[in-house]
Amino acid sequence: MRRAFTVTVFGRSSARKRSPEFRIAADLGAAIARNGWTLCNGGYGGTMSAAAQAAAAATIAGGTVMGITVSAFRRARPNPFNTRLRPAADVFDRIRALIEFADAFVVLPGEIGTLLELAAALLRVGRRRRARPIILIGDYWKPVCERVRGHRTAEPIVVADVEGAIAAIQEHIAKRNIRSHSTRSTTIY
């Protein structure tokens, strides 16, 4: 059986519940679930928890929220909204898994960890034959991407909001004739 289309989301682990990033992550998680896709992220707090909780709440039977956690983070507890956990040995193994599981990436504003994830995705996707969109919500990462443009990296797609991110993923699916395992034939926000 083919696995479900998977969207990996990168973002700030320290985002607070009332912050714009937290709300955007929640809207994104819900939209991913409503489209029948698997949400994959780092499995802990901040935007990871926001997206996972919203995806879990919006998911009709059988949806998956996959958290890629780090075994070395002994004090950190995965958020309770993950339906599947995959422990990684270290941060680099975690980043590798987040990238390998992804059919598409959505990147929210973040910090050094998000920068590492974005840079690894840009390099990895840019040097592989398997096309996968890297979607940036807002212009937070735009200066970084402009700086590395042309260095054998993937070209990210910059969108204004969650609706733009979902539309970009839908366009990728349609162009590549990918079966996304969604039972819906239209874009759902």
N, C-alpha and C positions, 0 to 999 in steps of 0.2 A: 504494500500500500504506500502510495506517495505521501510524503509529509505535507502539511499545510503550508501555504505561503507564509513566510516569517518576516516580520518587520522588527529590526533591532532599533531601539531608541537609546540615544546617549543624552545625558543631561546632568545637571547639578545635583549632587547628593545632599547638599545643605539647604536646598530650597524649602522655605517654610510654607505652611498651608495657605496663607493668604497672599503669597507672592504671585506675580504674573506667571512665572515659570511653572509653578505648581498647578495653576489653573489650566495653562496650555497643555501641560503633560496629561492632566486628567481628561481634557477634551480629546487629545490625541489617542490615549488608551481606549476610550470609549469608541471612537471612530474605527480604530483598528479592529476591535472586537466585533462591532456591528457589521463590518465587511467580511467577517469569517476568517480573519487572519490570526496567526499566532503572534503575540507580543513577546519579544525577547529583550531583556535588559539586565542590569547588574544585580538586581534582586534585593537591594537594600532600601534606604530611605530617600527622602527628597523627591525629585521628579520620578525616580524609579518606583517608589511607593505610590505616588499619585497616578501614574499611568497604569500600574498593575491593579490598583483598587478599582479604578474606573472601568478597566477592561473586564475585570472579574464581575462587576455589577452589570455590565452591558451584555455579557456573554450569555447566549442561550446555550443550554446543555452541550458540553463537550469542548468548549473553548479552552485555549491554553495560554497561560502566562508563564513563560520560562525565565527563571532567574539564574544567572550565572554568577555564583558566589565565589569567594576566595577562602580556601581552607585556613590560610595563615591569619585571617582576620578573626581571631578567636573571640574577641569581645563583641563584635558586630553580629546582630541577629538579622536574618533575612526577614523581609516584610511578610506578613501572613497571607498575602494575596497571590503569591506564586502557586501555581498548580503543579509545577514541576521545577525541581532544583537540580542544577548541575554544578557541583563544586569543582573549582579550578585550583591547581596547586599554588599559583601566584598570580599577580596582576597581569603579567604578560600572557600566561595561559588563558586567563579570563578574556583578555582583549582578543586573542586568537579565536577563542570559541564564539564570542559575540559576532565576530566578522564572518566566521565560517558558517554559522547557522543562518545568517541574514540573506534574504532575497532582496531586501531594500533597507536603507538606513534613514532615520530621521534624527537630526541633531538639534538639540535645544541649547540655549546658552548654558555655559558651565564653567568649570575651573580647570586645573591642571590635568585631572583624570580624564575629563571630557576632551581636552586638547590631545592627550595621548591617543584616545580612542578615534577621534576624527583623523589625526595624522596617519594612524595605522590603516584606517579604512581607505583614505585617499590613496595611499601607496599600494595597498593590497589590491584594491579594485582596479587601479590604474595599470597594474602590471599583469592582470589576468584577462582571459578571454571572456569569462562569464560577466556580462554587463549587469550591474546592479546600481540603481540610483542612490545617490547620497544627497539627501534633501536637508537643507538648512532652513529652519523657520526663523525669519527675521534676518537682520544683517549683522548680528553679533560676530559671527565667524568670517564674514566677508573679507576683512583685511588679511587674515591668515591665508585664506584660499587664494587671494590675489598674489600674495607673496610666493606661494609655491607653484602657481600656474606654470605649466610647461616643463615641469620636472618629473615627467613620467607619472603624474598623478591623475586620478579621476577628476572629471569636471563636475563639481557639485551643482545642484539646482537650488537656487535661492527662491523661497516663497514667502509670502507675507503672513500666512496663518495655517491653521490645521486643515482647513478646507483645501488650500493650495497643495499641501503635502499629500493629502488623500488623492486629489486629482492627479498629481504627478505619478503616484504609485499606480493608479488605475491606467494612466496612459502607458506606463512601462509594461504593465500586464497585457494591455491590448496590442501594443507594438510587437511584443515578443510572443504573443499567442500563448501565454502562460495560463494554465489552469490554476486558479488561486484557491480552489475549494470553497469559494463563497457561493452560497445558493442565490445570491442576489445578482441581478444583471445590470443594476445601475449603481452609480456612486452614492454612498450613504455617508452623511456627515454626522 
